[in-house]
Structures are given as C-alpha cells and as structure tokens.
Amino acid sequence: MPEFEIIDGENFRVIYATGAFGGLAPNDGRIVLYIDLMKTKPIRGEPGKEELDKIVRERQIEIHMSPATWKSVARWMIQHVEQLEKVFGQIPEVPKTNIPEKESSEKHVI
C-alpha cells in the first residue's frame, strides 16, 4: 500500500463563514461560503454616532464537487454534529435569510 500524505496546496487558506448557499445537480454540486458584513453610516447631526446602512454578503469561496462527494461530505458533517450534540446538547439552527436566490438551482442553506 502506498504512503499517504496530506499537504497544503499553494492557494490553501483558512476562512470563517457565517453562511452558505449552493445547489446540487445530477453532475455537479456547489457551495458558496460567505460572511455577512455590517456597514454603517454617520447619523446626520449626531457627531460620533453611526447607524446600520446595509448588510454586505461577501462571498469567500465557491466549491464544486461531484454528487457522490457531496453526499459523502454531508454524511461526514452530520456524523460530527451528532457526536457533538451527544456531548454538549442540541446545536441551535440559524434562521434562513430572505435574500433572493441568484439562480433557481441555488438554495440558501444558512
């Protein structure tokens, strides 16, 4: 049996995501990981005070995979969630957003 080694690719990076959207088709699955950024603006007539202006959804990375890999990753993630919940209790789910879908095949996950 050949030796197995894990290395970081040239463009490897670590990101933090606050959500994901994507879709699964017969020949391809994709997930876009994003972070939501709160943008503020000064309140007119009140120096030093700001108010929420908008929320910017900044896409961090888009991942494509085969449906078989998609299924395998989904099972792997669920197994980890189940193990964690056995020890620490139920993990609350983040409510879905009301942001319109970009394409009919994209579904907002969280």
C-alpha positions in Angstrom: 0.0 0.0 0.0 1.4 3.5 -0.9 2.2 6.0 1.7 -0.5 8.7 2.3 0.5 12.3 3.0 -1.6 15.5 3.5 0.0 18.8 2.3 -1.3 22.3 1.9 -1.8 23.4 -1.7 -0.2 26.7 -3.0 -3.5 28.6 -2.6 -4.6 27.0 0.7 -6.2 29.4 3.1 -8.4 29.3 6.2 -11.6 31.2 6.2 -14.5 31.8 8.6 -18.0 31.7 7.1 -21.3 32.9 8.5 -23.4 31.0 5.9 -23.6 29.1 2.7 -25.7 28.7 -0.4 -25.5 26.5 -3.4 -27.1 23.7 -5.2 -26.9 20.1 -6.4 -27.5 19.0 -10.0 -27.1 15.5 -11.5 -23.5 16.1 -12.5 -22.3 18.9 -10.1 -22.7 20.3 -6.7 -21.5 23.7 -5.5 -21.4 25.5 -2.2 -20.6 29.2 -1.8 -19.3 30.2 1.7 -19.9 33.8 2.7 -19.6 36.3 5.5 -22.1 39.0 6.3 -20.6 42.4 7.0 -22.5 45.2 8.7 -21.9 48.6 7.0 -22.7 51.7 9.0 -23.0 55.4 8.1 -22.8 58.5 10.3 -26.1 59.8 11.7 -26.6 63.3 10.3 -26.5 65.9 13.1 -25.1 63.5 15.7 -21.3 63.5 15.6 -19.6 60.3 16.5 -22.8 58.2 16.1 -23.5 55.7 13.3 -26.4 53.7 12.1 -26.7 50.4 10.2 -26.7 51.3 6.5 -26.6 47.9 4.8 -25.5 44.3 5.2 -23.0 43.2 2.6 -22.8 39.5 1.8 -19.2 38.9 0.8 -18.6 35.6 -1.0 -15.4 33.9 0.3 -15.1 30.8 -1.8 -17.1 28.6 -4.2 -16.5 24.8 -4.0 -17.6 22.4 -6.7 -17.8 18.6 -6.2 -19.5 15.6 -7.7 -22.9 14.5 -6.3 -21.1 11.4 -4.7 -18.6 13.6 -2.9 -21.4 16.0 -1.9 -23.3 13.1 -0.3 -20.1 11.8 1.4 -19.3 15.3 2.8 -22.9 15.7 4.0 -22.8 12.4 5.9 -19.4 13.2 7.4 -20.7 16.6 8.6 -23.9 15.1 10.1 -21.8 12.5 12.0 -19.7 15.2 13.6 -22.9 17.2 14.5 -24.4 14.1 16.1 -21.3 13.4 18.1 -21.0 17.0 19.3 -24.7 17.1 20.3 -24.3 13.9 22.3 -21.7 15.6 24.5 -23.0 19.2 24.6 -26.7 19.1 23.7 -28.6 20.3 20.6 -26.9 23.0 18.5 -29.4 25.7 17.5 -30.0 26.3 13.8 -29.6 29.7 12.3 -32.8 31.0 10.7 -32.9 31.1 6.9 -32.5 34.5 5.2 -34.9 36.4 3.0 -32.3 37.3 0.5 -33.5 36.4 -3.1 -31.8 33.5 -4.8 -29.4 34.3 -7.6 -30.4 31.2 -9.7 -33.3 28.8 -9.4 -30.9 26.0 -8.5 -29.3 27.9 -5.6 -30.8 27.4 -2.2 -29.8 29.4 0.9 -28.6 26.9 3.4 -27.9 29.1 6.4 
